[in-house]
Amino acid sequence: MWFKREQKNRRHSRGHVLDVKLRSDQMRSGRLRLATAAFTLVFGTLFGLYLFWRAGEWTLDKFIYENSNFAIERIDIQSNGKISQEQLRRWCGVRLGQNLMGLDLAAVKRNLELVSAIQSVSVERVLPRMLKIRVTERQPIAQVNVPCADARNGIAVSVFQLDANGVVMQSLDPRICTMPISQMNVPLPVLTGLNVFQLQPGRSLQLPQARAALQLIAAFAHSPMAGLAGLQRVDVSSPQVIVVTTAQGSEITFGLDDFPQQLARWREIYDLGRRMNRTIASADLAVANNVPVHWAEMVSAPEVAPGSADTQNSRRKNV
């Protein structure tokens, strides 16, 4: 009886083992099918997206970026300054016949704004065949003369110009400008006392007294002294004051702020000198009260020599 019972138990145990193995195989097979289906779905999705992207790219190239209907026929360039349109066209790097829709407007803008004399640029597509470019040039109000060696081992002067924000500009070649040379060579106040290694075209000066000097030059143009004196040289070597030498030979010292009030005091001193028949040799406007002033004898206007051009012109007017 024990032997039979033992055989019966063995049959039951084998059936249980086979059942467990069958379930494991089914689970493994189900997982494999699930993984295969997931891989197929992901791969199919990615492949479909790739095909869609390639089809869209082909469509854009065929109907837009390679479409001759968008070939540039006109480049409309306007500027508020003196640089010629032909030179601006060369700097922007755009050619007639290029595709208007495929043009990188940011690159065109960047190419022009790399020129130190240009302040800002706007670029616009005008469908179907025109590119519109508007250029704002920097307006120089001062200059810096830097001595340098020329090709003959001599000494030459390289001129850098500054706008009201202190941005350094290289002087423009007269051949690329529309303005006559006589108008381009209008003298500007010369800044002295600067470190020439700080003059980097396109960069702004950070020296406090240099920026204050530019504010003074800008304020002078609208001051009571405008037209009565000319700023010839502005020395910014001192960190506390600015020393101005005028075209009339006067030396005026300014503080670094409140220029309208200092310019008004200069006009009062100037008018006092006129009543006294004196001119200002030097004045220290940085001092708020009891301004130190040195006077000089007023020099009368030089007489016009007989036969000069001015005399001939006046005679013609009186005839």
Buried (B, 14 or more C-beta within 10 A) or exposed (E): EEEEEEEEEEEEEEEEEEEEEEEEEEEEEEEEEEEEEEEEEEEEEEEEEEEEEEEEEEEBEEEBBEBEEBEBEEBEBEBEBBBBBEBBBEBBBBEEEBBBBEBEBEEBBBBBBEBBBBBEBEBEBEEEBBBBBBBBBBEBBBBBEBEEEEEEEEEEEBBBBBBBEBBBBBBBEEEBBEBEEEEEEEEBBBBBBBEEEEBEBBEEBEBEBBBBBBBBBBBBEEBBBEEBBEBBBBBBEEEEBBBBBBEEEBBBBBBBEEBEEBBEBBBEBBEEBEEEEBBBBBBBBBEEEEBEBEBBEEEEEEEEEEEEEEEEEEEEEEE
